[in-house]
Amino acid sequence: MSIVVTVNGEIYNHEELRKSLPNHKFRTGSDCDVIAHLYEEYGEDFVDMLDGMFSFVLLDTRDNSFLVARDAIGITSLYIGWGLDGSIWISSEMKGLNDDCEHFECFPPGHLYSSKNGGFRRWYNPTWFSEAIPSTPYDPIVLRHAFENAVIKRLMTDVPFGVLLSGGLDSSLVASITARHLADTKAAKQWGAQLHSFCVGLEGSPDLKAGKEVADYLGTVHHEFHFTVQDGIDAIEDVIYHVETYDVTTIRASTPMFLMSRKIKSLGVKMVISGEGSDEIFGGYLYFHKAPNKEEFHRETCHKIKALHQYDCLRANKSTSAWGLEARVPFLDKEFINVAMDIDPEWKMIKRDQGRIEKWVLRRAFDDEDHPYLPKHILYRQKEQFSDGVGYSWIDGLKAHAEDHVTDRMMLNAKHIFPHNTPTTKEAYYYRMIFERIFPQNSAKLTVPGGPSVACSTAKAVEWDASWSNNMDPSGRAALGVHASAYESKVSAPLANGIVHAKIITNVPRMLEVGGPGLAIRS
């Protein structure tokens, strides 16, 4: 054996690639088997041929050279480190490099590292990456077909699977398309043609209500997972250990996903399809309402996609894989991104006077009167960030907990204790304390992005509205004047500062416990 490959991922076009290599003898039916054979045929220039999510290390024992590569967007996590002796270390988790590396960092998405050339090279070079403003007219049918194809690709599996269904636009479209095409798959023949869907939230949360409504409409076998604020708080340290970040919005959203993944895996499900990536591609976050022109709108979407590996990809991959569950994300399909990012951004702009809300181009593409994908009010439901949709009191409860554990004096000294990415809120300080206890290395803190943000914006987009500088919170409810439950209309002055009485938000009734304290399942 001259080529050895270690892979974390799925190659969706492996069957087509096998057919293109008629002179090669494949030893297994694994989708990742094609990587070694493509390398033998094309050398290091084969990575762009792969359609999927992946991180891999390839060793050529003939000359002891090696190649490392990561998928285009960074759906699967990967880190690279260097030892004092000049050794190079690769790991899917940062904690795997803690003890052996002088320095480590995120392996950049869309890149490969070649020992022959001694450095990184970008293999993923789509036209949108330059941030030039595209001019292709919007065609709803082209966009619809591109996304349907992206979902269908991800139905390639022989294990029990389901969909994550919050009842928002993105997860609902994923569920609808999956339900339409499930009967034709190998998985349906093995496990049945009725789709299973999963949702998590506090009792009475927006996502639980909307998720059940969509599940009833699609006829899925629906599973609800309920948690309390205290359940989530109790899991925070485990979440930070597994997700390896101190970013506030990532931890807020990762915690319910982490709790849900444990329960999904306990049911025997091994793979789920999820809706990450749509908001970055289409400007779905509520702060995009304030984009001043199509040029800034488009550039912001480009910046958001390029940073996905540090936020939502990190959450989706690590919150699920912590329990041995695989998450697939069709919105981050290479071909679909190319189609969506080639649309003239004027069509993506939010124009309320014309009835165009956030992600209007996506909603319109699936607004089929003859064969509806979703009920109209779901198709046009306002964006909810995952950390908001599981229940507004979740974030309020986290702020209250941090208020009890971080003093004003600690905040005054924050810039001295944490000079890099200094936390500006007690919640951020609380997460940072836990993170640095688990990951004390200087390299670890540098893997987490920082800077001002409102409703998940980049620092540049904060400039779009002067009022946002006084309300720096990654929650969608910080988009004052946009979100239907914005802080200004729903939260009193003390609450706006993160101070809330714990008894108000932790008295959610507990359901019958199944397999874990406080986390209940209804099917």
N, C-alpha and C positions, 0 to 999 in steps of 0.2 A: 504494500500500500504506500504510494508515494505522496498522495494528497490527503491531508487530514483537516476536517472542518468541524468547528464547534459553532452551532447556530442557535439563536433564539429568534423564532419568527415563523412566518408563513409565506410561501411563494405561491401566489394565486394562479400564475400562468405557467406552472411547472409542466403541465401536460403539453402545451404548445412548444415549450423549450425542449422537451424530450424529443419531440418529433423533428425538431431542427438539428438534432444530433444523431443521425441514423447509424453512424459508425461507432457509437459509444454503447457499452454494455452497462446497464444500471443494475446495481446489486439489490436495491430496495425500492419500495414504492413511495418512499418519503418524498414530500414536495421539496425538501431541502437538498436532496441527493443531486439535483442539477447543478448546484453551485460548484462542486469540484470538477464536474465534467465541462462546464462552461469555462472554467479557469484553464483547463487543459487545452481547450480549443482556441480561446481568445486571449489568454493571459489576463492582465489586470483590467482590460477594457470591457469586461462583461457586465459590470455591476448595474449599469443603466438598463440592461435587458431584463432585470428582475422587477416584477410587479408584485409588490407585497410590503409587509412590514418585517424588518429583520435587523439583527446585529450579528456579525459573525467574525470569527478569527479563522483564517486559512493558513495552514503550514505546508509548505512544499519541502518535503524531506530530501528531495534531490539536491537542493543547495542550501537547505535550512533557512530559506527566506520565508517571510510571512506577510499576510495581507489582512487588514482589519477594515470593515466597512459598516456603515449604519444607514438605515433607510432614509428616504428623501426628507421627511418631516421630523423624524426622531420619535416615532410612535413607540418603539422599544427603547429602553434606556441602555446607555453604555457610557463607561468612564475609562479614561486612560491615565496611567500614572508612571512616574519615573523613580527608580531607586537610586540610592547614593552610588551604587556600583555601575550605573549606566543601564541597568535592566529596565525593560518596558513591561508594564503590567496592564491587563485589560480585564474589566469586570462589568457585569450588568448592574452591580450595586456599588455605591460609594464605600460602604462598610467593608467590602472585600479588599480595598486598597489601604485601609487605615494603618495597618501595622508594617507595611513593607515599602511604602513610597514616601519619598521626601516631598513630592509634589504630585497632585492629581487634579484632573479637571473633567468636565463633560466632553465626551467625544462629539465633535460637531456633526449634526445631521447632514445627510447628503454628501458626506466626505468619505474618503478611504485613506488609510495610512499604509504606506508600502515600506517595508524594511530595505528594499532595494534602492529606493529613492530617498529614504530617510526623512520623510515628511508627509504632511497632509496634502491631499488634492481633492478639490470639489468635483464630484462626478455628476451631481444633479444641477443642471443649468437651464431651468425653464425660462421662457420669455418674460414672465412676470417678475422674476427675481431682480431685474434691473430697476424695477419700479417705474418704468416708462408707462405712460397713460395709454391703455388699450382703446380701440375704437370699434370693435366688433359690435354690431347691433344685437340687442337682446332677442333671442329666439327661445320661447318657453319650451317648445317641444325638444329642441336639442339639449337643453339643460335637464329636462325630465329624463330623457333617455340615458344621458350620461350618468345621472345618479342611480337610476334603476340598475344599470349595468354594474355600478360600483357595489351595490347591495348584493346583487346576484352572485358576483365573484366570491363574496364572503360567506356564501352558503355552502362552500366547499368544505365539508366536514363529515366525519363518520362517528362523531361523539354527540351526546345529548347537549342541546344548546337552547338558548332563548334570547330575548331582547330586553334591554333595559328601557322601561317605559315610564317617563315622568308625566306624560300627558302634554308636554310642550310640543312645539312644531317639529323639532329635529328628531326626537326619539319616536314621535308618532308616525312620521313619514318612514323612518326605518322599519318600524313595526308593520305598517301597512304594506309596504313593498315586500317585506319578508313573508307576510301572511299570504300574499298573492302568489308567490313563486315557490313556497315551501314544498308543495306536493310533488314537484318535479325533481326534488333533490334525493341524493343517496341517504341523507339523514332521515328524511321522512319515511323512507322504506324500512329503515331500521327502528326508528323511535316513534313513528306516528306523524300524521300530517297536521296535527293541531299545535299551533305555536304557543309556547309558554312565555309569559311576560312578567317582569319584576319591577316593583316600585318600592321606594323607601321614604319615610317621612314621619314627622310628629303627628300625633292624633289630630285629624281635621286639617292637615296641611293642604296647600293648593295642589301640590303634585299628586297626593293620594286621591283627591277628588277627580282631578283631570285624568290621571292614569287609569282609574277604574272606568271612567266614561269611555275612553278610547278602547280599552280592552273589551268592554261590552260591545262596542260598535264593530270591532274586528273579530270578535268571537275567540279571543285567546284564553288559555288557561292562565288566569291572573293570580299572582302571588304578591300580597302586600306585607311589607316588613315595617313594623312600628318600633320606634325607639323614643326614649325620653331625653331631655337635655342632659340629665345626669349620666345616662348611658354614654352619650357622646363625649362628655367631659372625661369620663373614666377611661375612654379609649384614646385620648389625645396623644399620650406618650407613645403608645404602640404605633399610632398613625405616623408620627414624626420619625420614629425608628424605621418604619418600612418605606415611607414616601421620600424621606431624606430631603426635607426642605423646612424652612421657617417662614415661607411666604404665607401671608394671612389668608388670602382667598383660597389658595390651594389646600390648606389645612381645613378650613371651614367646609369645603366641598368633599375633600377626601374622607373625612370621618364617617358621614353616613354611607358613602360608597364602600368603605372598608367594612362597616358593620353588615351591609347588605351582601357583600361578596362572600362573607363567611357563611351566611345562611343559604345563599344560592348553591355554593359548593356542597353543603351538607345534603342538598336534595339530589345530588348526583349529576348536576349540570356542570359541564367543563368549559363551555365557551359562551360568551354573550356578545351581541352586536349592540353598539352604542352610538350616540349622536354627536360626539365631540368634533369640533372643527368648523361647524357651520357658521358660528357667530364671527369667527375670525375671517372667513372667506367672504361673507355677505355683509359684514358690518352690523351684526345683530345685537351687539351690546347697546344699551340704551343711550350711552353717551354719544353714539354716532348720530343721534338726532341733531347734535350741535355742529356737525362737520360743516365748515364754511363753504366748501366747494368740492367738486368731484376729484380734483387733484389730491387734496389732503385726505379725502375719504379713501382713495385708492392706496395712497402711501401708508396710511394707518393699517389697512387690511394686510398689506405686505409685511409690515413690521410685526403685526400680531401672528401671522402664520409662521414667520421665521423664529418667533419666540415660543411657539407652542410646546416644544420639547421641555421647556422649563416650567410649564404650567399644566394645562389640561392633559397633555400626553403623559406627563409624569404622574398625574393623579390617576388617569384611566389605567395605565399600565401597572403601576405599583400597588394601588389599592386593591386591584383584583388579583394580581400575581402573588400577593402576600398569602393568599389562600389557595393557590394553585388553579386559579380561574383565568382564562384567556379573554381579553377584550379586543374586539375588532371594530374598526372605525371607518365606515365607508365614505364619510365626507372628506377624509384625507387620502382618498384614492388619487394617484398621480394624474390619471387621465381626466378625472372629474375636476380636480383643481385647475388644470390647464383650461378646460372649457369655461369654468366659472370665473376665473381670473382674467380671461380674455374679453369679457363683456365690458363694454363702455361703462365706466362707473357712474355715469349720469343716471343710468337705470337703477343703480343700487341706492342712490341718494334717497333719504327719507323726506317725503313731502306730504305732510298731513293734509294740506289743502287739496291735494289730488288723490287722497285716499291711499297713499303709499306709506305704509308703516315699515318698521325694520324688517329686513329680509323679504321685501315684497316680491322680488324676482323669483325667489324660491317658492313662495306661497302661490304666486300666479301660475307657475309651471305645473303645480299639482292641483289646480282648481279645475277639475274635470266634472262638468255637469252630468255627462252621460254615465261615467263610471267613477264616481267620487272616491277619492282615497281616504278622506276624512270629513267629519262634519265641518261646516263652514266656521263655526265659532271656535273650533279647535285649530283649524287651518290658519285662522287669523287671531289666535290668542297672543297677548302681549308676552314679550320675552321675560322669562324668569331665570336668573342664574340658579344653578343647582343648589348652592348653599342657601339661597332665599326660598326656593320652591319647596324644600323639605319642611318648611315651617319658619315663619319670620322670627318666632321666639328662640330659634336655635342660635342665631347670631347674637340676639340680645342677651341670651343666657351665657354665651361665651364671654361677652364683654363684662357681664356681671361677675363671672368667675375670676377673670383677670383682675378686675377691680379689687377683689378680696385678697389677691396674692401679690400684687405689685403696688408698692407704695408710691406716693408722690415724690419722696426723696430718691427712690430708685430711678424714677423717670428723669429727675434733675441731673443724675449722674450717668444717664444712658449713653451719652456721647463719649464718655471716658471708658465705660465698660465695653461698649460695642462701637468702636470708631468706624467700622465698615458697616454700611447699611444700618445706621443707627435707628432703632425702633422709635416711632413717633407716637405710638399708642400703647396702652397697658396690655392690650391683647397681643400686639406684636412682640412686646418685651417678654411676655409669658412664654410664647412659643420659642423665642430666641434662647431663653434660659434652658429650656428642655433640649433644644437642638445642640447647643454647645456642650451640654453635659454628655450627650451621646456621641457627638462628633467634635472633639476639641481641636482637631487639626485646623490650621489656618486655611489650607486648601478647601476644606469643606464649606466654610462660610462664603468663599468666593464663587461657589457653584450656584448660589441663589441670587436671582436678580433683585434689584431694588429701584428706588426712585419714586417720585410722587405718582399717585394713581387715583382715579375716581371711577367707580363702576367698572373696574378692570381695564381702564385705559392705559396707554403708554404715557410717559411724562410729557411728550409733545402735545398730545390731545388734551391734556389738562388746560392748555392755553385757550381752548375753544370757548370756554365760559369762565368769566372772572369769578363768579360766585363759587365755583368748585374749589378754589384754593382754600376756602374756609371749611370744607367738608370732605377731607381726604379719607374715603372709605371705599374698599373694593366692591361692596355690595351694590347690586343694581338699584337699590332703594336710595343710594346717594345721588342718583341722577335726578336732582330736584327739578320739578316741573315736567317730568317725563313719566316716571314710574307711578302707577296708580296708587301704590302704597308707599310713596316716598317718605323719607324720614320727616320732612317738614310738615306733612299732613297727618302722620300717624303717631309720631313720637313726641312726647313732651320735652321741654327743655332739659331736664335732668337726664332723660334717656338718650338724648342726642350726644351727650358726653360719655355715654357708655355706662351710666350708673342706673341700675335697675334692681328692684327687690327680688331676690332669688325665689321667694315663695310664689311669685306671680308666674314664673316661667318653668318651674320644675314640678308643678302639681298635676302633670298630665296623667290620667288614669293608666295604670299598667294592665296589659292584656295577659292572657294565659302565657306563661313562659314556655318556650320551646328551645331547648338546647343551649340556653344562655340567659343570664339575668337581665330582665328588663327589655329584651328584644323579642318581639312576638311576630309570628307569621300567620297570615290568613291566606288560604288558597281557595 
